[in-house]
Structure formats: structure tokens, C-alpha cells
Amino acid sequence: MLFTFGLCGVGQLVDVAVIPQAVREANGKDGASEKAAPSKTPEVTRTQVIESKEELDELDLEQASIEETMKKLRD
């Protein structure tokens, strides 16, 4: 490219024409399709929600104790 100056812009025009096809080929090889597959959301049970809420409560308590400790250390 240094010696041909990018084929005086011709190379860029070729790229503009070729890149869309190259992208389609690459996406086809990866198994990607143009239409997105519908996503399946996992069902969440009531017990999972309760367990996650309990975990959050524990984390809130732990964070509060850490903040108290940091406050004491600063004083």
C-alpha cells in the first residue's frame, strides 16, 4: 500500500463492493442467521426469588457492617 498508494483509491472501491458479500459468507459459516432466534427465558420459581432476596439482604447487612468498619477506621 505504501508504494501503490492504495491503488489510487481503486482498492477502496473494490473493498466497498466486496465487503458486504464477505460479511454474509462469514456469518453463514459461523451458523448465524439473518433472523434472530427467539430467546427462551428460563422460568423462575418462587423459591428462587425468595432465595435471591435473602442473599441480597445478607449482602446489604455485610455492606453496612463494612461501611461501619470503614467509618471507624477513618475516625
C-alpha positions as CSV (number, residue, x, y, z in Angstrom):
1,M,0.0,0.0,0.0
2,L,2.9,2.3,0.7
3,F,4.2,2.0,-2.8
4,T,0.9,1.9,-4.7
5,F,-1.0,4.5,-2.6
6,G,-3.9,2.1,-2.2
7,L,-4.1,1.5,-5.9
8,C,-5.0,5.2,-6.2
9,G,-8.4,4.6,-4.5
10,V,-9.4,1.7,-6.7
11,G,-8.6,-0.8,-3.9
12,Q,-11.1,1.0,-1.6
13,L,-13.8,0.9,-4.2
14,V,-13.2,-2.9,-4.6
15,D,-13.4,-3.2,-0.8
16,V,-16.7,-1.4,-0.7
17,A,-18.1,-3.8,-3.3
18,V,-16.7,-7.0,-1.8
19,I,-17.1,-6.4,2.0
20,P,-20.9,-7.0,2.2
21,Q,-20.6,-10.4,0.5
22,A,-17.6,-11.3,2.7
23,V,-19.7,-10.5,5.8
24,R,-22.6,-12.6,4.6
25,E,-20.2,-15.5,3.9
26,A,-18.6,-15.2,7.3
27,N,-21.9,-15.0,9.1
28,G,-23.1,-18.1,7.3
29,K,-20.0,-20.1,8.2
30,D,-20.5,-19.2,11.9
31,G,-24.0,-20.6,11.9
32,A,-25.6,-17.1,12.4
33,S,-28.7,-16.5,10.5
34,E,-30.2,-13.2,9.5
35,K,-33.3,-13.8,11.6
36,A,-32.6,-13.8,15.3
37,A,-33.8,-17.0,17.1
38,P,-36.4,-16.4,19.7
39,S,-34.9,-16.4,23.1
40,K,-36.3,-18.7,25.7
41,T,-36.3,-17.2,29.2
42,P,-35.9,-19.7,32.0
43,E,-38.9,-20.0,34.3
44,V,-38.1,-18.6,37.8
45,T,-39.8,-20.3,40.7
46,R,-41.0,-18.6,43.8
47,T,-38.3,-20.3,45.9
48,Q,-35.6,-19.0,43.7
49,V,-36.9,-15.5,44.1
50,I,-37.1,-15.8,47.9
51,E,-33.5,-17.3,48.0
52,S,-32.2,-14.4,45.9
53,K,-33.9,-11.9,48.1
54,E,-32.4,-13.5,51.2
55,E,-28.9,-13.3,49.6
56,L,-29.5,-9.6,48.8
57,D,-30.5,-9.0,52.4
58,E,-27.3,-10.7,53.6
59,L,-25.2,-8.7,51.2
60,D,-26.9,-5.5,52.4
61,L,-26.1,-6.4,56.0
62,E,-22.5,-7.2,55.1
63,Q,-22.1,-3.9,53.2
64,A,-23.5,-2.0,56.2
65,S,-21.0,-3.6,58.5
66,I,-18.2,-2.9,56.1
67,E,-19.2,0.7,55.9
68,E,-19.3,1.0,59.8
69,T,-15.8,-0.5,60.0
70,M,-14.5,1.9,57.4
71,K,-16.1,4.8,59.2
72,K,-14.4,3.7,62.5
73,L,-11.1,3.4,60.7
74,R,-11.3,6.8,59.3
75,D,-12.1,8.4,62.7
